[in-house]
Amino acid sequence: MSPIFARAFFDSLEVFGTTLEQIGIALLIALVTALIVFWVRGYKAFKTHVAENVLIAIAGPVAAWLLVFVAVFTHLPYKMLREADSNLAQVILEKQQLNAENNGLRATNGSQQSIIEQLQNDVTKPSATAGKTPPIQINVPSAPPPTIIVNPEKPQQRNLSATQHDQLVATLKANPPFSITIMHADGDFEAQTYGDYLSSALKDGGWTINQSPYLFESRQGEGVKILVRDVQAPPLGAVLLQNALKAIGIDAEGASVSQVPDGQIWLYIGVQD
């Protein structure tokens, strides 16, 4: 059962205020009543009871539910897209608020740094009231700046911050789950580690991680890419994932790959661009 079909099924039951438990109890009552008729009045009365009472009582509600189900199923993709846009808007608003708080902290740190620099200048400023007696000079050696060693051959490890992880999980959980295959650049440990961060967030968001197929790379790709069979007609989950990643600052470009089966989503983590 696909996620969209399941969502339409349960949404159509909510229209009638009905649950699977209530349907099961109603069927159980009908079955017990039919058995009592069979035991008390015999097979002929049982057959008449089933034809005139049970089938008629069930056929009407089932026919009405089927009509509602068709209407709900037809409208569901549009409804899910609206929910996804609403969730993304909320995530973007929270991110803007977080950025505003970070800017306030930076401004506070900048003000404190200015005060520290002014105090340092006051301490090292020469005295203007030197008399005839030789001044006492106190040499306070300044601490050497920290030495930062950067290895140009080893790029900094990409990762997901706790905030990015939580925002991505919240967006995914607010929408139907999908399955995805995650791959990384062959022989690149940094890309593999970054893929583990993304895989963990997708799992926490309710998505299923499929086993990665082996593909021979003639040339390693760069950045993060969402691979589908036809980028002009992507699966709904690919669009949802691209928007969710963009909301936390990750630009995942979509690409058409003939090896991707219809309806499947592959996430490729390449080398740093």
ZAMARGU-4260 file (C-alpha; in steps of 0.2 Angstrom, whole numbers, plus 5000, padded with zeros to 4 digits):
<rodrens>
0) 5000/5000/5000 | 5008/5017/4994 | 5009/5031/5007 | 4997/5042/4997 | 4984/5027/4996
5) 4985/5024/5014 | 4983/5043/5018 | 4968/5044/5007 | 4960/5028/5015 | 4962/5035/5033
10) 4957/5052/5028 | 4941/5046/5020 | 4937/5036/5036 | 4939/5052/5046 | 4925/5060/5036
15) 4913/5048/5043 | 4921/5049/5061 | 4925/5030/5059 | 4940/5020/5064 | 4946/5002/5059
20) 4941/4996/5077 | 4923/5002/5074 | 4922/4994/5057 | 4928/4978/5065 | 4916/4978/5079
25) 4901/4981/5067 | 4906/4967/5056 | 4908/4956/5072 | 4891/4960/5077 | 4883/4956/5060
30) 4892/4940/5060 | 4886/4935/5077 | 4869/4940/5073 | 4869/4929/5057 | 4875/4914/5067
35) 4861/4916/5079 | 4848/4916/5065 | 4856/4901/5058 | 4856/4892/5074 | 4838/4896/5079
40) 4829/4897/5062 | 4839/4886/5051 | 4849/4889/5034 | 4834/4896/5024 | 4831/4910/5037
45) 4850/4913/5038 | 4851/4915/5019 | 4836/4927/5019 | 4843/4937/5034 | 4860/4939/5025
50) 4852/4944/5008 | 4839/4956/5015 | 4848/4963/5030 | 4867/4961/5031 | 4871/4964/5013
55) 4859/4979/5011 | 4865/4987/5027 | 4883/4985/5022 | 4881/4990/5003 | 4875/5007/5007
60) 4889/5013/5018 | 4902/5005/5007 | 4896/5013/4992 | 4895/5030/5001 | 4913/5028/5007
65) 4920/5023/4990 | 4913/5040/4983 | 4921/5049/4997 | 4938/5039/4995 | 4939/5044/4977
70) 4936/5062/4981 | 4949/5062/4995 | 4962/5052/4984 | 4960/5064/4970 | 4962/5080/4981
75) 4976/5072/4992 | 4992/5077/4982 | 4987/5096/4982 | 4983/5095/5000 | 5000/5087/5004
80) 5009/5100/4994 | 5000/5114/5004 | 5005/5105/5020 | 5023/5104/5014 | 5023/5122/5010
85) 5016/5127/5027 | 5029/5116/5036 | 5043/5124/5026 | 5037/5141/5029 | 5037/5138/5048
90) 5054/5130/5047 | 5061/5146/5037 | 5053/5157/5050 | 5061/5148/5064 | 5078/5149/5055
95) 5076/5168/5053 | 5073/5170/5071 | 5088/5159/5075 | 5099/5170/5064 | 5092/5186/5072
100) 5098/5179/5089 | 5115/5174/5082 | 5117/5191/5075 | 5113/5199/5092 | 5126/5187/5101
105) 5139/5193/5088 | 5135/5211/5091 | 5137/5208/5110 | 5154/5199/5107 | 5160/5213/5096
110) 5156/5226/5110 | 5165/5215/5123 | 5180/5213/5111 | 5181/5232/5109 | 5181/5235/5128
115) 5195/5222/5130 | 5206/5230/5116 | 5203/5247/5125 | 5209/5241/5142 | 5224/5233/5133
120) 5229/5250/5125 | 5227/5259/5142 | 5239/5246/5150 | 5252/5247/5137 | 5251/5267/5135
125) 5267/5275/5141 | 5266/5287/5157 | 5266/5305/5153 | 5271/5311/5171 | 5289/5305/5170
130) 5300/5315/5183 | 5318/5316/5186 | 5319/5299/5194 | 5321/5285/5181 | 5304/5277/5177
135) 5301/5259/5182 | 5298/5249/5166 | 5288/5233/5167 | 5288/5223/5151 | 5273/5212/5150
140) 5276/5200/5136 | 5260/5198/5125 | 5254/5181/5122 | 5258/5175/5105 | 5243/5172/5094
145) 5237/5154/5092 | 5245/5145/5077 | 5232/5138/5066 | 5239/5124/5055 | 5228/5121/5040
150) 5231/5106/5029 | 5226/5112/5011 | 5225/5094/5005 | 5211/5089/5018 | 5195/5099/5017
155) 5185/5102/5033 | 5172/5089/5037 | 5154/5093/5032 | 5141/5089/5045 | 5124/5093/5051
160) 5122/5104/5067 | 5110/5099/5080 | 5098/5113/5074 | 5099/5107/5056 | 5096/5089/5061
165) 5081/5094/5071 | 5073/5105/5058 | 5076/5092/5044 | 5068/5078/5055 | 5053/5090/5060
170) 5050/5093/5041 | 5050/5075/5036 | 5039/5069/5050 | 5026/5082/5046 | 5024/5073/5029
175) 5021/5055/5023 | 5037/5044/5024 | 5047/5038/5008 | 5061/5027/5005 | 5078/5032/4998
180) 5095/5025/4993 | 5110/5035/4999 | 5127/5034/4990 | 5144/5043/4992 | 5159/5047/4981
185) 5169/5031/4980 | 5184/5031/4992 | 5180/5048/5000 | 5179/5046/5019 | 5173/5064/5021
190) 5158/5061/5009 | 5155/5045/5018 | 5154/5053/5035 | 5143/5067/5028 | 5132/5054/5021
195) 5130/5046/5038 | 5124/5063/5045 | 5111/5064/5032 | 5106/5046/5034 | 5103/5047/5052
200) 5092/5063/5050 | 5082/5054/5037 | 5080/5038/5048 | 5074/5049/5062 | 5062/5058/5051
205) 5053/5041/5047 | 5061/5037/5030 | 5067/5020/5025 | 5085/5019/5019 | 5088/5006/5005
210) 5104/4996/5002 | 5115/5006/4991 | 5119/4998/4974 | 5137/4997/4967 | 5140/5010/4953
215) 5156/5012/4944 | 5161/5030/4944 | 5171/5036/4929 | 5172/5054/4938 | 5167/5059/4955
220) 5153/5071/4957 | 5153/5086/4968 | 5141/5092/4982 | 5124/5084/4986 | 5113/5078/4972
225) 5095/5070/4971 | 5095/5057/4957 | 5079/5052/4949 | 5074/5043/4933 | 5067/5059/4925
230) 5070/5076/4933 | 5055/5083/4923 | 5043/5072/4932 | 5051/5068/4950 | 5043/5058/4963
235) 5034/5068/4977 | 5047/5063/4990 | 5061/5070/4979 | 5053/5087/4979 | 5049/5086/4998
240) 5067/5082/5002 | 5075/5095/4990 | 5064/5109/4999 | 5068/5102/5016 | 5087/5102/5013
245) 5086/5119/5006 | 5077/5126/5021 | 5093/5121/5032 | 5105/5128/5020 | 5109/5113/5009
250) 5107/5115/4990 | 5104/5098/4983 | 5103/5099/4964 | 5091/5087/4955 | 5098/5076/4941
255) 5091/5063/4929 | 5100/5046/4929 | 5094/5032/4918 | 5100/5018/4931 | 5087/5025/4944
260) 5071/5014/4943 | 5055/5023/4941 | 5048/5030/4957 | 5064/5028/4967 | 5075/5042/4975
265) 5094/5041/4976 | 5104/5054/4986 | 5122/5056/4981 | 5135/5064/4992 | 5150/5069/4981
270) 5166/5077/4986 | 5167/5095/4992 | 5164/5108/4978
</rodrens>
